[in-house]
């Protein structure tokens, strides 16, 4: 990627997204040769718990992170369950981070196994971000014996998408002149940041790919998706101005959903909360994050908002987080129809050192 400077204020950035392939599961297979080539998950057991990560062999059975361990075992009776070892994952994440810093100090971790790098100006003086990505992946392999994939583009959104294109153990680039056509042909479910629920809502509106999304005005998208509408309007046009930010300390982790039709019954709310809870657990498992304070967010049909929280003495396991979420939902009568539900964790187990070595997640309430 060439660094075009027709205007100093409009520098085309060179962004790399590095994503380790099935990181937790790959570490377990690395340390246990007898498990290599076999379906394996990290977390839970055949009787209870939640899958934190799945090997590529397990994914062939339809097993994925945040799935209940019971269902995973049902899908693959000979599935291997490995207990998580976050100290080991942090150790390797630290080694990987050291490689990143050989090239740039602008490193923004998303979790233990992925990060953004801005290599527009890099310590090696290399002009090609594609070459840098290739070198980084090779050094990671040599140092840790683990595979990494990478995406290269001019912003974080496109680099993140690109890193998924040739997984595992591959890389891809989306050049500025290719972005518009690429995004128009991209299925809406493949857009980074558009989850399952939002994708289903978009498909009901006739939005199945980027080209469909571009047909809708900013006013329409804002009306349907709130302030996220502007984000969707921009990203499908290849516009994403968020910079790589190396020292942001995570204070909380959460997920939420705005509903096309307001929720009235408690049964509806509990069903939707379950889906949001599963997303929160998926994100906590990915980053090895726990939080002692559980917060329920309620936005009513009239746009008034309420939060309910409970702080626990110990870091809760997923089952307890779900119980507390239900308790908060049921603790008093819901006076009005609900247009948005959110569930979050705070008082996290993240220290300053862990942020620098890879436990940062950037998933705030929208």
ABEGO torsion letter per residue (X at the ends): XBBBBABAAABBBBBBBBBBBGAAAAAAAAABAAABGBBBBBEEBAABEBBABBBAAAAAAGBBBGBBAAAAAAABAABBBBBBBAAAAAAAAAAAAAAAAAABABBBBABAABBBBBAABBAAGBABAAAAAAAAAAAAAAAAGBBBBBBBBABAAAAAAAAAAAOBGBBBBBBAAAAAAAAAABBAAABBGBBAAAAAAAAAAGBABAAAAAABBAAAAAAAAEAAAAAAAAAAAGBBABBBBAABBBABBBBBBBBABBBABAAAAAAAAAAAAAAAAAAAAAAGBBBABBBBBBBBAAGBBBBBBBBBABBBBAAAAAAAAAAAAAABBBABBBABBBBBBBGBABBAAAAAAGABBBBBBX
